[in-house]
Amino acid sequence: MAASELYTKFARVWIPDPEEVWKSAELLKDYKPGDKVLLLHLEEGKDLEYRLDPKTKELPHLRNPDILVGENDLTALSYLHEPAVLHNLRVRFIDSKLIYTYCGIVLVAINPYEQLPIYGEDIINAYSGQNMGDMDPHIFAVAEEAYKQMARDERNQSIIVSGESGAGKTVSAKYAMRYFATVSGSASEANVEEKVLASNPIMESIGNAKTTRNDNSSRFGKYIEIGFDKRYRIIGANMRTYLLEKSRVVFQAEEERNYHIFYQLCASANLPEFKMLRLGNANNFHYTKQGGSPVIEGVDDTKEMAHTRQACTLLGISESYQMGIFRILAGILHLGNVAFTSRDSDSCTIPPKHEPLSIFCDLMGVDYEEMCHWLCHRKLATTTETYIKPISKLQATNARDALAKHIYAKLFNWIVDHVNQALHSAVKQHSFIGVLDIYGFETFEINSFEQFCINYANEKLQQQFNMHVFKLEQEEYMKEQIPWTLIDFYDNQPCINLIESKLGILDLLDEECKMPKGTDDTWAQKLYNTHLNKCALFEKPRLSNKAFIIQHFADKVEYQCEGFLEKNKDTVFEEQIKVLKSSKFKMLPELFQDDEKAISPTSATSSGRTPLTRTPAKLTKGRPGQTAKEHKKTVGHQFRNSLHLLMETLNATTPHYVRCIKPNDFKFPFTFDEKRAVQQLRACGVLETIRISAAGFPSRWTYQEFFSRYRVLMKQKDVLSDRKQTCKNVLEKLIADKDKYQFGKTKIFFRAGQVAYLEKLRADKLRAACIRIQKTIRGWLLRKKYLRMRKAAIIVQRYVRGYQARCYAKFLRRTKAATIIQKYWRMYIVRRRYKIKRMATIVLQSYLRGYLARNRYHKMLREHKAVIIQKWVRGWLARTYYRRSMHAIIYLQCCFRRMMAKRELKKLKIEARSVERYKKLHIGMENKIMQLQRKVDEQNKDYKCLMEKLTNLEGIYTSETEKLRSDLERLQLSEEEAKIATGRVLSLQEEIAKLRKDLEQTQSEKKSIEERADRYKQETEQLVSNLKEENTLLKQEKEALNHLIVEQAKEMTETMEKKLVEETKQLELDLNDERLRYQNLLNEFSRLEERYDDLKEEMTLMVNVPKPGHKRTDSTHSSNESEYTFSSEIAETEDMPLRTEEPSEKKVPLDMSLFLKLQKRVTELEQEKQVMQDELDRKEEQVLRSKAKEEERPQIRGAELEYESLKRQELESENKKLKNELNELRKALSEKSAPEVTAPGAPAYRVLMEQLTSVSEELDVRKEEVLILRSQLVSQKEAIQPKDDKNTMTDSTILLEDVQKMKDKGEIAQAYIGLKETNRSPAMDCHELNEDGELWLVYEGLKQANRLLESQLQSQKRSHENEAEALRGEIQSLKEENNRQQQLLAQNLQLPPEARIEASLQHEITRLTNENLDLMEQLEKQDKTVRKLKKQLKVFAKKIGELEVGQMENISPGQIIDEPIRPVNIPRKEKDFQGMLEYKKEDEQKLVKNLILELKPRGVAVNLIPGLPAYILFMCVRHADYLNDDQKVRSLLTSTINSIKKVLKKRGDDFETVSFWLSNTCRFLHCLKQYSGEEGFMKHNTSRQNEHCLTNFDLAEYRQVLSDLAIQIYQQLVRVLENILQPMIVSGMLEHETIQGVSGVKPTGLRKRTSSIADEGTYTLDSILRQLNSFHSVMCQHGMDPELIKQVVKQMFYIVGAITLNNLLLRKDMCSWSKGMQIRYNVSQLEEWLRDKNLMNSGAKETLEPLIQAAQLLQVKKKTDDDAEAICSMCSALTTAQIVKVLNLYTPVNEFEERVSVSFIRTIQMRLRDRKDSPQLLMDAKHIFPVTFPFNPSSLALETIQIPASLGLGFISRV
């Protein structure tokens, strides 16, 4: 298709514009050949007639389709020209905020003048290992490509960063080096990568300065070679520098600064160490105040100085050398303040004792007078004589400035040399990557020697770039076997020849510098004579004879000749240098050592840093005049040699290009100036790359991609099985001109514009299909609408007719109802009249009957009262008569009785005087006294009982009295009220009398009152009705208030519940954070432990270096056989700290600083832990001793018993040992094969028999001791009455612990003897007191009775005191509680009602919580005590049982020998196993080896029960616990843990192995918990399982160690999962089209991305699902806990979601509507997998929420404010940065989609500005959720477990 055919109506073109450079327009009519004018419509709405050039008749550039705008690679554009490139860069930079764009092999980087969050370590990890075309353009992608090609091709690489000042070259180079440092790491622990990065602050401080264009402009070029070893880890670096701008030291233009280091020194002048420099403000020095801008906004020079010093320290520059550098720099500043005064026109002088010069000399350590003299004079040497000539003031000033520049240049070179020394490595360099940060093409109003050298260097680099681009194009065509012709491209070799060839500009400049009277003018004339009119690239300005113009590849540049010769010579007076060399300051002469050596032409000069070769040149002795000759080389000559060496280095490497663009001159963020951008694009070669690409076949498609994209243009019959042939057939039909495309081996090549034409055909086809679909859909919609309207009309008619019928029926019903109402109303009127008449009759009758009844009642009442009065009067008269009669009778009786008593008294007095009476009275007096005494005792007892009853009665009486008193008070009150009521009654009676008087008056007024009463009644009724209404309203208000109160209570309850839920969630989050922090620390500890072991192995290998010729061992041998050291609290307290020998520096040349630091730190930690453990043991021992002392007295007897039980246990154990030895001896005798040896009389037989006899004797002795001790124990138990079981058990436990501390048997025996002696009472002779001993017995009985009474008295006293103390404490606590309640009540009364309720609730909750905690604490203490007592009881019962069995079975060997052996048939009884496994101590290594080290998980998982190794190990631990062998338990557990670690280190990349041991470690941990004997873990056990609990050891500490080990294994499992899944995720979730045909493929350009079509080697979603199935089945086979499987699945899904989302955020080509649909489908498949595995509640789905929301964000509408609101509410799991990034990256794949407008993105940002989320762009794909191991008891009975023979554990026996 001809190009002119594309200029049809509505086609868009680019036309030149003086302001915007290029402007877009649209054709209003088709172009026809021969037209001279194009009718255009501009975007701003104007119409324009665009006239074509009559000579060239070139049409304006066509604009690319919108779907191609914003592409990652400019070569993907169909139309490749300047306006398309400029527009694409502008759209990406302004609209999408993307600063990086590919242009073929060039990365274009636009400076945003703003910090962007795209350089973090997460971004580095995302780009690491990725193909360059798969990710969005980035400096990290270029760095990764260079690193990958270095490793793949084993060829050195170079990254060439160029651009204008302020374009961001230094920052780009810095980020590239940071990428290498982060990705590769270093080969040793010398932190080489940190040193490489630390060189940047130093070089920036001494080589960067503020200019009008850039605040941190590099004023020198540098090339850094980063060296790598064979494993491609950083081992060192080397730096070369070029053309330092020395003139800036002595002169700065307006708004510019000197080098940063000077201002950093001035800002830090107040530091104590800088006092000697005598610095001050930067405005006080001539060299720092000329620019008038000493401060950079946003930069703190003091902090920058600290960073510089820190970097120097890191690079090994000592403090003394740093101070030396600062002295020299301060001296330069003071030298600039030296002033000269003119004596005459040819001489000058310095004022005497000039302070700046004096300070300069002091700092430099030179003589003041000598320096003063040579600053004002110079030496002229001829062949015969030497003259000293004074110089003028101007010459002296220039000489001073030249000296300052020379010193600074030497110092710069010295610092670079030391930086290179610090970065140098002794390890041989295998390859390197060079980063060239060099100045770009420069053109100013006044261009001098520096700009000439810079542009010369850029000409060389541009030539190299052009050749490389052309070479790549040629290689591509040859690879695809495309016929190609030579592409005409701009070759700048003539310009380079003009500069560097013989009689070129540099040659003539050097020649003129050698002339004695050479000047800039004479050099200019020579240039005119040599090159003017002879070279097309050289011109002369019209109005100047001191300038020349060179046509560079980028632009014409006019150079001013003034100063060229002086700058090329770089003259410094030799006498001044000699003065400095004679300095007492040692560092200063070091700077000038190079002047005295014969160095290469490319060595350091005063003008700049020369390149350093990778192999240092050997110094050779030359002629005496060689040094002077080499020293006189000019700056231009040296720079040319340096440039040639640089080009040789670059040509020997694979280059990668980064072109930095400065978007505007005002440093505004994200502001694009088209004019400035075009200038730089032309200057940096980007447009040249475009032109070379456009000259050939710029658009390239693979056959599969072409077929997928343009399948819509094919018919079904055109589609063949061969994709290549199909594409050929289609292209022949679509494009008639075969020159417009070529078919390669794997790609189709198109010329410029053809892809746009194909896109137009595709869009037209799709548009026609859309129109047809729209037509059909619209017809269907209208028909549906008509049918709905017809149906609605029918329904309306039906309802209207029904309404009319219902209205007529209603009329009939109303007529009938009216008739009935009339009938009933008439009946009501008549009935009402009848009722009124009847009511009046009844009222009259009632009043009449009432009057008659009242009269009859009053008559009866009067008669009744008269009878009552008569009754009371008659009764009073009878009682009076009776009282008088009784009084008279009683008086007569008293008189008679008095007379009889007097007679009796007289008779008794007479009898008392007789003696016989006394005798009768004394008979039986003693008996009566005894009886009376007994009666008195009985009465006393009765008295006590009565007293008790009396006390009870008094209590009852007191309570009753109080009740009666209260009743009395109440009655008194009622009495007073009655009195008051009586008074009222009297007053009322008076009022009644008055009222009776007024009754007559009232009756007269009755009628009027009745009338008023009627009115009042009506008013009252009205008032009552009103009150009822008010009452109703009040009730309603009350109900409303009650409802409101209920609602408020509900709200308060809900609020408190919400707060409680939020607090619970926060606590859970805090717990998870703490758990995550602990597990991260554990992971770090594991990593350091592994690193420590690796370093130990490396040390071992380095110490044991094999001799030459020794056979090479396997590389994995050392790692497999390395031993782990298990560190735990138990192991650390008992094992000695590990000691390793430190190799000397002579033996080990590597830097072992980190290893020594780690070793020292580990030793310190072990010592600290040992000290803390000792301190803890000492404290516990002190506590136990104090407790024992306090309870020693009441526990003496218990201690004796406990000791005797211990003695018995010890004797039993000795007995067992002797029996075992006896059995072994017998067995040994019976198993001897040689009869000679075992025959009676043999020496061995005699020895054995002697041993047997001695053992038997000792056994008998022991047996007797056991019997004696047992009898004593029984007697003492009978003698002792137990008082308090609990105290006895507790005391015995404490004494048992004390006795157990006595490890020596002799010590125990001595303690026992002493205890017996203290308890033994001294023997007394009872017969000494009396003969029969009765008195002694009586005395003993009285003493015992006294003791008993005294003990009872003391016990009662103690109990009383305890009760009194308890009551006092309770009273005190009640008082405190009362005070607190009163305070709380007072506080609550001051609060409002709502707050009062809340405070009371809070108080009640607090009180209940405290009570609950106290009760829980008491319960825990009781549980602990019960468990402890149970364990002791089990131990004692077990020991006693064993003792009884031992006594029954202990029969002497002699009896066995003497008795005849009779054959007896013993029936075999089925053995009852106890669930334990017994093994010998020496078989432990074999057990660990067979069960752990050499076990294959696959066979165990398939054939045996899950967790079998864990069960076997636990059963072995149980047996060791049963034997009470702590060493065996500790050894077995330590060996198990170390072996598991060793297996995981050896096969840590195998998922099955890691999963298997994670499952078994968890099962082992659960077994230790399940059988620990703790109540919390025994709830689900059977009674049999409870019998299998551990009895002797508490393994809680080992449980913690196993839990930590399980965490480490889990983290390793996650890493293995990640390594397996990571290659699949991006391909399967993003790139592969699960739904075929949904997403189309766009043109890709030179940087080919990974194809989305499923090839044989690519991963798909099915691959991920298959891998997930494999993981799940393996974990299930290994018997992993279901909860743990859920956590693993959650972690897997998080990894999938995080990696997918991160790649989505870094790939613009993936952010489209169709890709969002693809992602959502893939996520739904993952969710379906979760449902199939019943894992929906694992939390895995929630981890995919950010990815789901990102996919939804790609699909939702993105136009209006409502859309923005919906997006903000929908994307809750995405951060603001991620949402904005997705919107910026959103790219239409088809023309029917629209881009997201900038205004919409800003609306989103405004709505999300208050959201507080992380500014981090990418998700942390390395994040591991904290893992928990919920307790999962096993129902498997240990005694039923069988050990298969395949495990090779035949040496283990079941018990």
Disulfide bonds with the S-S distance in Angstrom:
none
